[in-house]
Amino acid sequence: MAPWRSVYKIHLFADTEVTCVLTSGGHNAGIVSEPGHPNRSYRIATQKEGDPYIDHDNWQAKMPVHEGSWCPALQTWLKEHSSKRVLPPSLGTPERGYPPLDDAPGTYVLEE
């Protein structure tokens, strides 16, 4: 894992919106802690394109601490940044005489 202060420097190089999440709990524990896990917290903030840079120490000092897992915040972020659901394309081209042989992913994945 990279030290968070080093990763935070992406704010200096990105010319787009950047959302930063800093979790408690150390390397993997802070990332994979499920909702309801005790003794976890996180900070989260989005820097909009064109916003002035805030150095990592000031960012950490200013961002409020949210108790619990960051998973619900991630879910909200994903919903806000995802497109609407679309149906997968149909397989085959029956109108040209090529009906689908099987449902995806196909039987070839079962071959040894």
Buried (B, 14 or more C-beta within 10 A) or exposed (E): EEEBEEEBEEBEEEEEEBEBBBBBBEEEEBBEBEEEBEEBBBBBBEBEEEEEEBEBEEBBEEBEEBEBBBBEBBEEBEEEEEEEEEEEEEBEEEEEEEEEEEEEEEEEEEEE
